[in-house]
Every structure is written in structure tokens, then in C-alpha cells.
Amino acid sequence: MNNKVVTFGEIMLRLATPGFERFSQSRQLNATFGGGEANVAVSLANYGIKTDFVTRLPKNDIAQSCIMDLRKYNVGTDHILIGGDRIGIYFLETGAVARPSKVIYDRANSAIAEIKPGMVDWDAVFEGATWFHWTGITPAISEGAALACKEAIAVANKKGITVSTDLNFRKNLWKWGKKAAEVMPELVAGCDVILGNEEDAEKVFGIHPQGVDVTSGHVEAAAYESVCKQLMERFPRAKKIIITLRGSISANHNTWSGVLFDGKKLTQAPTYNITHIVDRVGGGDSFMGGLIYGLLTYPQDDQKALNFAVAASCLKHTIYGDFNLVTVGEVENLMGGDASGRVSR
């Protein structure tokens, strides 16, 4: 079966201080592009899955450079709308040891924030598609983006396309008049696969695990079974609930794993000890990209699909930028236990 995955959301210009410099000391910024749903599309395209990324960008050279960047990674751009005045920007200061990373958004009134229902021909977009992915960032941008997302989910449901979401709660984005808890339930109700972390479930739906401290560096996976069960009771359409498990020991050192619940069984992935993080931005998106690939490629093996997602995301922490630029072979090597980092020649 030829799979085609459609993702929908905002892609931004990312301006990051070099190395571990602070905003106040840096005299230059490195320019790349990134955004939740685009990051997922790039991952999948790298794994050989046909992808289409839907967004809205202005007609200018920066936006054109962004589209060229996506095409370079074999992401489909045919359904990108051109209009509006600006591309969203985010500024990144990479943390170290006890100093956390910082993100400053400059995305108000971006082209996609001004999207309206009816602008995207979802019937055309979903031609030949088998999977649709969105994140909680998109409906947070604006009411129009939330309504366009609602439209997309409804059409995907009607066409029998698998729908996945990454809850991705961003408190700094919900500024257009409604809270996440008011908007997200209706959208998540149309999803077959739900990904989140302990904060997403708690902040958006008031669901949280008991007795867990993520700052201890060790996260007890079994504590999340109750979260998964509560989410599945709330959203009966969902067939799989996945929780990423990040233990933050410092800005450079995290533990990383995940669990998958199918309504009956809780599957747990191995835990990776990531001791020298290069760039953790896009870590969750790389997990989602790996998960979608895993669920499409090993439909009868949740353990293998989950293991692929965690290994793919572990590798992303070693790569600068938002995009996870790894191959299936590299992920499978890590899954097989080769974490040596020896030169391949």
C-alpha cells in the first residue's frame, strides 16, 4: 500500500544564537526553518514516505526560501497557500547545564494566523492520502487556524483517513480569546492516534499521573497508564495513546522514552540516556515522525513502532536545527543496540 501523509500547521523562520550564547551577548543569529508539522513531514520524507505539508506563506523571498528548503527534503509543497504579509519567526537561545533554553515568538499576524475556513480545498489535499497529522499548536495560533484545522479533521474522518495529533500545549500561544481546554476537546475527538506528555494531558484536559517528578531524572512509565486510560475514556475514537517520557537532569542531559496504550496493553520503549544534547527543539516532532512511520510500516507490532519512534527521536537530539535528518537504516542501527557513535566508513 502506498502511504501518503498530510500535515498542516505553521512553519517559521528560526533565528538562533550560535552555540550556547545568550541573546544579550550574540551579534549574529543562525537562520533555519522549523515548525511542528513541517518537522514531522521532513522526518517522514527522509524515511521514504510521500508527504504533503499544508500551510500559508506570504509572497516574498524568505517564504520562497522556506518552500525551497522543504522541497530539498522531498516534502510536497503543492498545497501551500500564498497570501498574507509575513512568515512567523521564533528566536532560540540554547541552554546549558542548569540554564534552560529560551524561545521568543514573533508570529502574531503571520500568514497562517490569518487563514480562514474555506481557503484550503481539503478534498483535493487528501486525494490519495492515508494519514493526516496536526498538533495543538495550530488551533492555538488563531480562531481561523482552529476552524481550518476542524475542517480538515472532519474531511479526513469522512474519507476514512487516519488522524493523529500531538497535543503540544503552548501556553504562550493561546491569546485569541479561547483557552486550549475550550477548543481542543472537539478537535481531539476526531483523532485515532493521540501523542502527548505529562504536561499536555494535565494543562489541556486536567488529566495527570500521580506521584511523578520529571526533574528527578527518572520517570516511572507505569504511572502513565492511568493518563492513557483517562484520555481513551474521554476520546473513545482513539485507538492508540502515546506518552513521551522525558526526564530532565540538566539542559544538556535528559533521559528519553515513551509508552503506548492500545486500550488493553501498555507497551514501554527502552530508555535512552542522552548525555550531550546538541539541539532538543523538534524532539517531540521527531518522535511523532518516527511513530507514524512505525505504525504504517509495522502495523501489527506496536513495540517495534514505539521503539522506532524513541530511537529516531534520540538521534534528533544530536542534530542541529528543527529537522530530524536521519535515515531508516540509522534508526534501525540504534534500535539494534549500536549506540557506539563509531565512524561509519
Contacts in CASP RR format, 6 or more apart in sequence:
PFRMAT RR
TARGET T0000
AUTHOR 0000-0000-0000
METHOD contacts of the structure
MODEL  1
MNNKVVTFGEIMLRLATPGFERFSQSRQLNATFGGGEANVAVSLANYGIK
TDFVTRLPKNDIAQSCIMDLRKYNVGTDHILIGGDRIGIYFLETGAVARP
SKVIYDRANSAIAEIKPGMVDWDAVFEGATWFHWTGITPAISEGAALACK
EAIAVANKKGITVSTDLNFRKNLWKWGKKAAEVMPELVAGCDVILGNEED
AEKVFGIHPQGVDVTSGHVEAAAYESVCKQLMERFPRAKKIIITLRGSIS
ANHNTWSGVLFDGKKLTQAPTYNITHIVDRVGGGDSFMGGLIYGLLTYPQ
DDQKALNFAVAASCLKHTIYGDFNLVTVGEVENLMGGDASGRVSR
1 130 0 8 1.000
2 50 0 8 1.000
3 49 0 8 1.000
3 50 0 8 1.000
3 130 0 8 1.000
3 131 0 8 1.000
3 296 0 8 1.000
4 49 0 8 1.000
4 50 0 8 1.000
4 51 0 8 1.000
4 52 0 8 1.000
4 128 0 8 1.000
4 129 0 8 1.000
4 130 0 8 1.000
4 131 0 8 1.000
5 40 0 8 1.000
5 41 0 8 1.000
5 44 0 8 1.000
5 49 0 8 1.000
5 50 0 8 1.000
5 51 0 8 1.000
5 52 0 8 1.000
5 129 0 8 1.000
5 130 0 8 1.000
5 131 0 8 1.000
5 132 0 8 1.000
5 133 0 8 1.000
5 292 0 8 1.000
5 296 0 8 1.000
6 51 0 8 1.000
6 52 0 8 1.000
6 53 0 8 1.000
6 54 0 8 1.000
6 79 0 8 1.000
6 125 0 8 1.000
6 126 0 8 1.000
6 129 0 8 1.000
6 131 0 8 1.000
6 132 0 8 1.000
6 133 0 8 1.000
7 37 0 8 1.000
7 38 0 8 1.000
7 40 0 8 1.000
7 41 0 8 1.000
7 51 0 8 1.000
7 52 0 8 1.000
7 53 0 8 1.000
7 54 0 8 1.000
7 132 0 8 1.000
7 133 0 8 1.000
7 134 0 8 1.000
8 37 0 8 1.000
8 53 0 8 1.000
8 54 0 8 1.000
8 55 0 8 1.000
8 120 0 8 1.000
8 132 0 8 1.000
8 133 0 8 1.000
8 134 0 8 1.000
8 138 0 8 1.000
8 148 0 8 1.000
8 149 0 8 1.000
8 152 0 8 1.000
9 35 0 8 1.000
9 36 0 8 1.000
9 37 0 8 1.000
9 38 0 8 1.000
9 53 0 8 1.000
9 54 0 8 1.000
9 55 0 8 1.000
9 112 0 8 1.000
9 134 0 8 1.000
9 135 0 8 1.000
9 137 0 8 1.000
9 138 0 8 1.000
9 145 0 8 1.000
10 35 0 8 1.000
10 37 0 8 1.000
10 55 0 8 1.000
10 88 0 8 1.000
10 107 0 8 1.000
10 110 0 8 1.000
10 112 0 8 1.000
10 113 0 8 1.000
10 137 0 8 1.000
10 138 0 8 1.000
10 141 0 8 1.000
10 145 0 8 1.000
11 33 0 8 1.000
11 34 0 8 1.000
11 35 0 8 1.000
11 37 0 8 1.000
11 38 0 8 1.000
11 53 0 8 1.000
11 55 0 8 1.000
11 57 0 8 1.000
11 66 0 8 1.000
11 70 0 8 1.000
11 87 0 8 1.000
12 33 0 8 1.000
12 34 0 8 1.000
12 35 0 8 1.000
12 87 0 8 1.000
12 88 0 8 1.000
12 89 0 8 1.000
12 90 0 8 1.000
12 107 0 8 1.000
12 110 0 8 1.000
13 31 0 8 1.000
13 33 0 8 1.000
13 62 0 8 1.000
13 66 0 8 1.000
13 87 0 8 1.000
13 88 0 8 1.000
13 89 0 8 1.000
13 90 0 8 1.000
14 31 0 8 1.000
14 32 0 8 1.000
14 33 0 8 1.000
14 34 0 8 1.000
14 89 0 8 1.000
14 90 0 8 1.000
14 92 0 8 1.000
14 281 0 8 1.000
14 321 0 8 1.000
14 322 0 8 1.000
15 29 0 8 1.000
15 30 0 8 1.000
15 31 0 8 1.000
15 89 0 8 1.000
15 90 0 8 1.000
15 91 0 8 1.000
15 92 0 8 1.000
16 29 0 8 1.000
16 30 0 8 1.000
16 32 0 8 1.000
16 91 0 8 1.000
16 92 0 8 1.000
16 93 0 8 1.000
16 94 0 8 1.000
16 321 0 8 1.000
17 23 0 8 1.000
17 26 0 8 1.000
17 29 0 8 1.000
17 30 0 8 1.000
17 92 0 8 1.000
17 93 0 8 1.000
17 94 0 8 1.000
18 26 0 8 1.000
18 28 0 8 1.000
18 29 0 8 1.000
18 30 0 8 1.000
19 94 0 8 1.000
20 94 0 8 1.000
20 95 0 8 1.000
20 96 0 8 1.000
21 93 0 8 1.000
22 93 0 8 1.000
23 91 0 8 1.000
23 93 0 8 1.000
23 102 0 8 1.000
23 104 0 8 1.000
29 91 0 8 1.000
32 69 0 8 1.000
32 321 0 8 1.000
32 322 0 8 1.000
33 65 0 8 1.000
33 66 0 8 1.000
33 69 0 8 1.000
33 70 0 8 1.000
33 322 0 8 1.000
34 321 0 8 1.000
34 322 0 8 1.000
34 323 0 8 1.000
35 137 0 8 1.000
35 282 0 8 1.000
35 285 0 8 1.000
35 322 0 8 1.000
36 135 0 8 1.000
36 137 0 8 1.000
36 166 0 8 1.000
36 168 0 8 1.000
36 282 0 8 1.000
36 285 0 8 1.000
36 322 0 8 1.000
37 53 0 8 1.000
37 55 0 8 1.000
37 133 0 8 1.000
37 134 0 8 1.000
37 135 0 8 1.000
37 137 0 8 1.000
37 138 0 8 1.000
37 285 0 8 1.000
38 53 0 8 1.000
38 55 0 8 1.000
38 70 0 8 1.000
38 75 0 8 1.000
38 322 0 8 1.000
39 282 0 8 1.000
39 285 0 8 1.000
39 286 0 8 1.000
39 322 0 8 1.000
39 323 0 8 1.000
39 324 0 8 1.000
40 133 0 8 1.000
40 166 0 8 1.000
40 285 0 8 1.000
40 288 0 8 1.000
40 289 0 8 1.000
40 292 0 8 1.000
41 51 0 8 1.000
41 52 0 8 1.000
41 53 0 8 1.000
41 70 0 8 1.000
41 75 0 8 1.000
41 76 0 8 1.000
42 70 0 8 1.000
42 73 0 8 1.000
42 75 0 8 1.000
42 323 0 8 1.000
42 324 0 8 1.000
42 325 0 8 1.000
43 285 0 8 1.000
43 286 0 8 1.000
43 288 0 8 1.000
43 289 0 8 1.000
43 290 0 8 1.000
43 293 0 8 1.000
43 312 0 8 1.000
43 323 0 8 1.000
43 324 0 8 1.000
44 51 0 8 1.000
44 289 0 8 1.000
44 290 0 8 1.000
44 292 0 8 1.000
44 293 0 8 1.000
45 51 0 8 1.000
45 73 0 8 1.000
45 74 0 8 1.000
45 75 0 8 1.000
45 76 0 8 1.000
46 73 0 8 1.000
46 74 0 8 1.000
46 324 0 8 1.000
46 325 0 8 1.000
46 326 0 8 1.000
46 327 0 8 1.000
47 289 0 8 1.000
47 290 0 8 1.000
47 293 0 8 1.000
47 327 0 8 1.000
47 328 0 8 1.000
48 74 0 8 1.000
48 328 0 8 1.000
49 292 0 8 1.000
49 293 0 8 1.000
49 296 0 8 1.000
50 76 0 8 1.000
51 74 0 8 1.000
51 75 0 8 1.000
51 76 0 8 1.000
52 75 0 8 1.000
52 76 0 8 1.000
52 77 0 8 1.000
52 78 0 8 1.000
52 79 0 8 1.000
52 125 0 8 1.000
52 129 0 8 1.000
53 70 0 8 1.000
53 75 0 8 1.000
53 76 0 8 1.000
53 77 0 8 1.000
53 79 0 8 1.000
53 80 0 8 1.000
54 79 0 8 1.000
54 80 0 8 1.000
54 81 0 8 1.000
54 120 0 8 1.000
54 125 0 8 1.000
54 152 0 8 1.000
55 80 0 8 1.000
55 81 0 8 1.000
55 111 0 8 1.000
55 112 0 8 1.000
56 80 0 8 1.000
56 81 0 8 1.000
56 82 0 8 1.000
56 83 0 8 1.000
56 84 0 8 1.000
56 111 0 8 1.000
56 112 0 8 1.000
56 114 0 8 1.000
56 115 0 8 1.000
56 119 0 8 1.000
57 63 0 8 1.000
57 66 0 8 1.000
57 67 0 8 1.000
57 80 0 8 1.000
57 81 0 8 1.000
57 82 0 8 1.000
57 83 0 8 1.000
57 87 0 8 1.000
57 111 0 8 1.000
57 112 0 8 1.000
58 82 0 8 1.000
58 83 0 8 1.000
58 84 0 8 1.000
58 85 0 8 1.000
58 86 0 8 1.000
58 87 0 8 1.000
58 111 0 8 1.000
59 82 0 8 1.000
59 83 0 8 1.000
59 84 0 8 1.000
60 87 0 8 1.000
62 87 0 8 1.000
63 82 0 8 1.000
63 87 0 8 1.000
63 111 0 8 1.000
66 87 0 8 1.000
67 77 0 8 1.000
67 80 0 8 1.000
70 76 0 8 1.000
70 77 0 8 1.000
71 77 0 8 1.000
73 323 0 8 1.000
73 325 0 8 1.000
79 120 0 8 1.000
79 124 0 8 1.000
79 125 0 8 1.000
81 111 0 8 1.000
81 115 0 8 1.000
81 119 0 8 1.000
81 120 0 8 1.000
83 111 0 8 1.000
84 111 0 8 1.000
84 114 0 8 1.000
85 109 0 8 1.000
85 111 0 8 1.000
86 109 0 8 1.000
86 110 0 8 1.000
86 111 0 8 1.000
87 110 0 8 1.000
87 111 0 8 1.000
88 106 0 8 1.000
88 107 0 8 1.000
88 110 0 8 1.000
88 111 0 8 1.000
89 105 0 8 1.000
89 106 0 8 1.000
89 107 0 8 1.000
90 103 0 8 1.000
90 104 0 8 1.000
90 105 0 8 1.000
90 106 0 8 1.000
90 107 0 8 1.000
91 103 0 8 1.000
91 104 0 8 1.000
91 105 0 8 1.000
91 106 0 8 1.000
92 101 0 8 1.000
92 102 0 8 1.000
92 103 0 8 1.000
92 281 0 8 1.000
93 101 0 8 1.000
93 102 0 8 1.000
93 103 0 8 1.000
94 101 0 8 1.000
94 251 0 8 1.000
94 279 0 8 1.000
95 101 0 8 1.000
95 102 0 8 1.000
95 251 0 8 1.000
95 252 0 8 1.000
96 251 0 8 1.000
96 252 0 8 1.000
97 250 0 8 1.000
97 251 0 8 1.000
97 252 0 8 1.000
98 250 0 8 1.000
98 251 0 8 1.000
99 251 0 8 1.000
100 251 0 8 1.000
101 251 0 8 1.000
101 280 0 8 1.000
101 281 0 8 1.000
103 281 0 8 1.000
105 172 0 8 1.000
105 173 0 8 1.000
107 113 0 8 1.000
107 141 0 8 1.000
110 141 0 8 1.000
112 141 0 8 1.000
112 145 0 8 1.000
113 141 0 8 1.000
113 142 0 8 1.000
113 144 0 8 1.000
113 145 0 8 1.000
114 142 0 8 1.000
114 144 0 8 1.000
115 142 0 8 1.000
115 144 0 8 1.000
115 145 0 8 1.000
115 148 0 8 1.000
116 144 0 8 1.000
116 147 0 8 1.000
116 148 0 8 1.000
117 144 0 8 1.000
117 147 0 8 1.000
117 148 0 8 1.000
117 150 0 8 1.000
117 151 0 8 1.000
118 148 0 8 1.000
118 151 0 8 1.000
119 148 0 8 1.000
120 148 0 8 1.000
120 151 0 8 1.000
120 152 0 8 1.000
122 151 0 8 1.000
122 152 0 8 1.000
122 155 0 8 1.000
122 156 0 8 1.000
123 155 0 8 1.000
125 152 0 8 1.000
126 132 0 8 1.000
126 155 0 8 1.000
126 156 0 8 1.000
126 159 0 8 1.000
126 161 0 8 1.000
129 156 0 8 1.000
129 159 0 8 1.000
129 161 0 8 1.000
130 161 0 8 1.000
130 162 0 8 1.000
130 296 0 8 1.000
131 161 0 8 1.000
131 162 0 8 1.000
131 163 0 8 1.000
131 164 0 8 1.000
131 292 0 8 1.000
131 296 0 8 1.000
132 152 0 8 1.000
132 153 0 8 1.000
132 156 0 8 1.000
132 161 0 8 1.000
132 162 0 8 1.000
132 163 0 8 1.000
132 164 0 8 1.000
133 163 0 8 1.000
133 164 0 8 1.000
133 165 0 8 1.000
133 166 0 8 1.000
133 288 0 8 1.000
133 292 0 8 1.000
134 149 0 8 1.000
134 152 0 8 1.000
134 153 0 8 1.000
134 163 0 8 1.000
134 164 0 8 1.000
134 165 0 8 1.000
134 187 0 8 1.000
135 165 0 8 1.000
135 166 0 8 1.000
135 167 0 8 1.000
135 168 0 8 1.000
136 165 0 8 1.000
136 166 0 8 1.000
136 167 0 8 1.000
136 168 0 8 1.000
136 169 0 8 1.000
136 170 0 8 1.000
136 180 0 8 1.000
136 184 0 8 1.000
136 187 0 8 1.000
137 168 0 8 1.000
137 170 0 8 1.000
137 173 0 8 1.000
138 145 0 8 1.000
138 146 0 8 1.000
138 148 0 8 1.000
138 149 0 8 1.000
139 145 0 8 1.000
139 146 0 8 1.000
139 149 0 8 1.000
139 150 0 8 1.000
139 180 0 8 1.000
139 183 0 8 1.000
139 184 0 8 1.000
139 187 0 8 1.000
140 146 0 8 1.000
140 170 0 8 1.000
140 173 0 8 1.000
140 174 0 8 1.000
140 180 0 8 1.000
141 173 0 8 1.000
141 176 0 8 1.000
142 176 0 8 1.000
143 176 0 8 1.000
143 177 0 8 1.000
143 178 0 8 1.000
146 178 0 8 1.000
146 183 0 8 1.000
146 187 0 8 1.000
149 187 0 8 1.000
150 186 0 8 1.000
150 187 0 8 1.000
153 163 0 8 1.000
153 187 0 8 1.000
153 190 0 8 1.000
153 191 0 8 1.000
156 163 0 8 1.000
157 163 0 8 1.000
157 190 0 8 1.000
162 192 0 8 1.000
162 193 0 8 1.000
163 190 0 8 1.000
163 191 0 8 1.000
163 192 0 8 1.000
163 193 0 8 1.000
164 191 0 8 1.000
164 192 0 8 1.000
164 193 0 8 1.000
164 194 0 8 1.000
164 195 0 8 1.000
164 288 0 8 1.000
164 292 0 8 1.000
165 187 0 8 1.000
165 188 0 8 1.000
165 191 0 8 1.000
165 193 0 8 1.000
165 194 0 8 1.000
165 195 0 8 1.000
166 195 0 8 1.000
166 196 0 8 1.000
166 284 0 8 1.000
166 285 0 8 1.000
166 288 0 8 1.000
167 184 0 8 1.000
167 188 0 8 1.000
167 194 0 8 1.000
167 195 0 8 1.000
167 196 0 8 1.000
167 197 0 8 1.000
167 200 0 8 1.000
167 201 0 8 1.000
167 204 0 8 1.000
168 196 0 8 1.000
168 200 0 8 1.000
169 180 0 8 1.000
169 199 0 8 1.000
169 200 0 8 1.000
169 203 0 8 1.000
169 204 0 8 1.000
171 203 0 8 1.000
174 180 0 8 1.000
180 203 0 8 1.000
180 204 0 8 1.000
181 204 0 8 1.000
181 205 0 8 1.000
181 206 0 8 1.000
184 204 0 8 1.000
184 205 0 8 1.000
185 205 0 8 1.000
185 234 0 8 1.000
188 194 0 8 1.000
188 235 0 8 1.000
189 235 0 8 1.000
189 237 0 8 1.000
190 235 0 8 1.000
190 237 0 8 1.000
191 235 0 8 1.000
191 237 0 8 1.000
191 238 0 8 1.000
192 237 0 8 1.000
192 238 0 8 1.000
192 239 0 8 1.000
192 240 0 8 1.000
193 238 0 8 1.000
193 239 0 8 1.000
193 240 0 8 1.000
193 242 0 8 1.000
193 291 0 8 1.000
193 292 0 8 1.000
193 295 0 8 1.000
194 231 0 8 1.000
194 235 0 8 1.000
194 238 0 8 1.000
194 240 0 8 1.000
194 241 0 8 1.000
194 242 0 8 1.000
195 242 0 8 1.000
195 243 0 8 1.000
195 244 0 8 1.000
195 284 0 8 1.000
195 287 0 8 1.000
195 288 0 8 1.000
195 291 0 8 1.000
196 242 0 8 1.000
196 243 0 8 1.000
196 244 0 8 1.000
197 243 0 8 1.000
197 244 0 8 1.000
197 245 0 8 1.000
197 246 0 8 1.000
198 208 0 8 1.000
198 209 0 8 1.000
198 212 0 8 1.000
198 214 0 8 1.000
198 224 0 8 1.000
198 227 0 8 1.000
198 243 0 8 1.000
201 207 0 8 1.000
201 208 0 8 1.000
201 227 0 8 1.000
201 230 0 8 1.000
201 231 0 8 1.000
201 243 0 8 1.000
202 208 0 8 1.000
205 230 0 8 1.000
205 231 0 8 1.000
205 234 0 8 1.000
207 227 0 8 1.000
207 230 0 8 1.000
207 231 0 8 1.000
207 234 0 8 1.000
208 227 0 8 1.000
209 223 0 8 1.000
209 224 0 8 1.000
209 226 0 8 1.000
209 227 0 8 1.000
210 223 0 8 1.000
210 226 0 8 1.000
211 223 0 8 1.000
212 219 0 8 1.000
212 220 0 8 1.000
212 223 0 8 1.000
214 246 0 8 1.000
214 247 0 8 1.000
214 248 0 8 1.000
215 247 0 8 1.000
215 248 0 8 1.000
216 247 0 8 1.000
217 247 0 8 1.000
217 248 0 8 1.000
217 249 0 8 1.000
217 254 0 8 1.000
217 255 0 8 1.000
218 247 0 8 1.000
218 255 0 8 1.000
219 245 0 8 1.000
219 246 0 8 1.000
219 247 0 8 1.000
219 255 0 8 1.000
219 257 0 8 1.000
221 245 0 8 1.000
221 257 0 8 1.000
221 258 0 8 1.000
221 259 0 8 1.000
221 266 0 8 1.000
221 268 0 8 1.000
222 266 0 8 1.000
222 268 0 8 1.000
224 243 0 8 1.000
224 245 0 8 1.000
224 259 0 8 1.000
224 266 0 8 1.000
225 259 0 8 1.000
225 261 0 8 1.000
225 266 0 8 1.000
227 241 0 8 1.000
227 243 0 8 1.000
228 241 0 8 1.000
228 243 0 8 1.000
228 259 0 8 1.000
228 261 0 8 1.000
228 263 0 8 1.000
228 266 0 8 1.000
229 261 0 8 1.000
229 263 0 8 1.000
231 238 0 8 1.000
231 241 0 8 1.000
232 238 0 8 1.000
232 241 0 8 1.000
232 261 0 8 1.000
232 263 0 8 1.000
239 262 0 8 1.000
240 260 0 8 1.000
240 261 0 8 1.000
240 262 0 8 1.000
240 295 0 8 1.000
240 302 0 8 1.000
241 260 0 8 1.000
241 261 0 8 1.000
241 263 0 8 1.000
242 258 0 8 1.000
242 259 0 8 1.000
242 260 0 8 1.000
242 261 0 8 1.000
242 291 0 8 1.000
242 306 0 8 1.000
242 309 0 8 1.000
243 258 0 8 1.000
243 259 0 8 1.000
243 261 0 8 1.000
244 256 0 8 1.000
244 257 0 8 1.000
244 258 0 8 1.000
244 284 0 8 1.000
244 287 0 8 1.000
244 313 0 8 1.000
245 255 0 8 1.000
245 256 0 8 1.000
245 257 0 8 1.000
245 258 0 8 1.000
245 259 0 8 1.000
245 271 0 8 1.000
246 254 0 8 1.000
246 255 0 8 1.000
246 256 0 8 1.000
247 254 0 8 1.000
247 255 0 8 1.000
247 256 0 8 1.000
248 254 0 8 1.000
249 255 0 8 1.000
251 277 0 8 1.000
252 275 0 8 1.000
252 276 0 8 1.000
252 277 0 8 1.000
253 273 0 8 1.000
253 274 0 8 1.000
253 275 0 8 1.000
253 276 0 8 1.000
253 277 0 8 1.000
254 274 0 8 1.000
254 277 0 8 1.000
254 280 0 8 1.000
254 317 0 8 1.000
255 271 0 8 1.000
255 272 0 8 1.000
255 273 0 8 1.000
255 274 0 8 1.000
256 271 0 8 1.000
256 272 0 8 1.000
256 274 0 8 1.000
256 310 0 8 1.000
256 313 0 8 1.000
256 314 0 8 1.000
256 317 0 8 1.000
257 268 0 8 1.000
257 269 0 8 1.000
257 270 0 8 1.000
257 271 0 8 1.000
257 272 0 8 1.000
257 310 0 8 1.000
258 268 0 8 1.000
258 269 0 8 1.000
258 306 0 8 1.000
258 309 0 8 1.000
258 310 0 8 1.000
259 266 0 8 1.000
259 267 0 8 1.000
259 268 0 8 1.000
259 269 0 8 1.000
259 306 0 8 1.000
260 266 0 8 1.000
260 267 0 8 1.000
260 269 0 8 1.000
260 302 0 8 1.000
260 305 0 8 1.000
260 306 0 8 1.000
261 267 0 8 1.000
262 302 0 8 1.000
265 302 0 8 1.000
267 302 0 8 1.000
267 303 0 8 1.000
267 306 0 8 1.000
268 306 0 8 1.000
269 303 0 8 1.000
269 306 0 8 1.000
269 307 0 8 1.000
269 309 0 8 1.000
269 310 0 8 1.000
270 307 0 8 1.000
270 310 0 8 1.000
272 310 0 8 1.000
272 311 0 8 1.000
272 314 0 8 1.000
272 339 0 8 1.000
274 314 0 8 1.000
274 317 0 8 1.000
276 318 0 8 1.000
277 317 0 8 1.000
277 318 0 8 1.000
278 317 0 8 1.000
278 318 0 8 1.000
278 319 0 8 1.000
278 320 0 8 1.000
279 316 0 8 1.000
279 317 0 8 1.000
279 319 0 8 1.000
279 320 0 8 1.000
279 321 0 8 1.000
280 317 0 8 1.000
281 321 0 8 1.000
281 322 0 8 1.000
282 316 0 8 1.000
282 321 0 8 1.000
282 322 0 8 1.000
282 324 0 8 1.000
283 313 0 8 1.000
283 316 0 8 1.000
283 317 0 8 1.000
283 324 0 8 1.000
284 313 0 8 1.000
284 316 0 8 1.000
285 322 0 8 1.000
285 324 0 8 1.000
286 312 0 8 1.000
286 313 0 8 1.000
286 315 0 8 1.000
286 316 0 8 1.000
286 324 0 8 1.000
287 309 0 8 1.000
287 310 0 8 1.000
287 312 0 8 1.000
287 313 0 8 1.000
288 309 0 8 1.000
289 309 0 8 1.000
289 312 0 8 1.000
289 324 0 8 1.000
290 308 0 8 1.000
290 309 0 8 1.000
290 312 0 8 1.000
290 313 0 8 1.000
290 331 0 8 1.000
291 305 0 8 1.000
291 306 0 8 1.000
291 308 0 8 1.000
291 309 0 8 1.000
293 308 0 8 1.000
293 312 0 8 1.000
293 328 0 8 1.000
294 304 0 8 1.000
294 305 0 8 1.000
294 308 0 8 1.000
294 309 0 8 1.000
295 302 0 8 1.000
295 305 0 8 1.000
297 305 0 8 1.000
297 308 0 8 1.000
298 304 0 8 1.000
298 305 0 8 1.000
298 308 0 8 1.000
307 335 0 8 1.000
308 331 0 8 1.000
308 332 0 8 1.000
308 335 0 8 1.000
311 331 0 8 1.000
311 332 0 8 1.000
311 334 0 8 1.000
311 335 0 8 1.000
312 324 0 8 1.000
312 326 0 8 1.000
312 331 0 8 1.000
313 324 0 8 1.000
314 334 0 8 1.000
315 324 0 8 1.000
315 326 0 8 1.000
315 330 0 8 1.000
315 331 0 8 1.000
315 334 0 8 1.000
316 324 0 8 1.000
316 326 0 8 1.000
319 325 0 8 1.000
319 326 0 8 1.000
END
